Amino acid sequence: MSNNLSIAKQYCCNYWSGNCVGVMMKRENGRLYMWIDTDLEGKPCVADKSCNYFDNIVVKSIPDEKPTKRKRV
């Protein structure tokens, strides 16, 4: 399994048992648009090749490092 597929399995809400749910999103003029991409829906995950949702939503939302424990005050 490629690194991107491992990341998709852990972080992508479209990843389901190796397949894509197909929900896409974009923000335009202050509005959020969502739709089902029928070319991806129900087909094997393509995060290791080219996936607009994975590249623009998932990757940008992954934390750079593990959160640190906060000290109680």
C-alpha positions as CSV (number, residue, x, y, z in Angstrom):
1,M,0.0,0.0,0.0
2,S,1.5,3.4,-1.0
3,N,2.0,6.1,1.6
4,N,-0.9,8.2,0.2
5,L,-3.2,5.2,0.4
6,S,-2.2,4.7,4.0
7,I,-2.8,8.3,4.8
8,A,-6.2,8.2,3.0
9,K,-7.2,5.1,5.0
10,Q,-6.4,7.0,8.2
11,Y,-7.7,10.5,7.4
12,C,-10.0,10.6,4.4
13,C,-13.7,10.5,5.1
14,N,-14.2,9.3,1.5
15,Y,-12.1,6.2,2.1
16,W,-14.3,3.1,2.8
17,S,-12.9,-0.4,2.6
18,G,-10.5,0.6,-0.1
19,N,-13.1,2.4,-2.2
20,C,-14.0,6.0,-2.6
21,V,-17.4,7.3,-1.4
22,G,-17.1,10.1,-4.0
23,V,-18.1,13.2,-2.0
24,M,-16.3,16.2,-3.4
25,M,-16.2,19.8,-1.9
26,K,-15.0,23.2,-3.0
27,R,-15.4,26.7,-1.7
28,E,-16.3,29.4,-4.1
29,N,-17.4,33.0,-3.5
30,G,-17.9,32.3,0.2
31,R,-20.1,29.2,-0.4
32,L,-19.3,25.5,0.1
33,Y,-20.4,23.3,-2.7
34,M,-20.6,19.5,-2.3
35,W,-21.4,16.8,-4.9
36,I,-21.0,13.2,-5.6
37,D,-18.3,12.5,-8.3
38,T,-19.8,9.5,-10.1
39,D,-16.4,8.8,-11.8
40,L,-14.9,8.1,-8.3
41,E,-17.9,6.8,-6.3
42,G,-17.6,3.1,-5.4
43,K,-14.3,2.7,-7.2
44,P,-10.9,2.0,-5.7
45,C,-9.2,4.9,-3.9
46,V,-6.9,6.9,-6.2
47,A,-5.1,8.9,-3.6
48,D,-1.8,7.4,-4.8
49,K,-2.5,8.8,-8.3
50,S,-4.5,11.9,-8.5
51,C,-7.4,12.9,-6.3
52,N,-8.5,16.6,-6.0
53,Y,-10.3,16.0,-2.6
54,F,-7.3,14.1,-1.1
55,D,-4.8,16.7,-2.3
56,N,-6.8,19.8,-1.4
57,I,-8.8,18.8,1.7
58,V,-7.2,15.8,3.4
59,V,-3.5,16.6,3.1
60,K,-4.1,20.2,4.2
61,S,-6.0,19.1,7.3
62,I,-3.4,16.6,8.6
63,P,-1.6,17.9,11.7
64,D,2.2,18.4,11.2
65,E,3.0,16.8,14.5
66,K,1.3,14.9,17.3
67,P,-0.5,17.2,19.8
68,T,1.4,17.6,23.0
69,K,-0.1,17.0,26.4
70,R,-1.3,20.1,28.1
71,K,-0.2,20.8,31.6
72,R,-2.9,21.2,34.1
73,V,-2.8,24.6,35.8
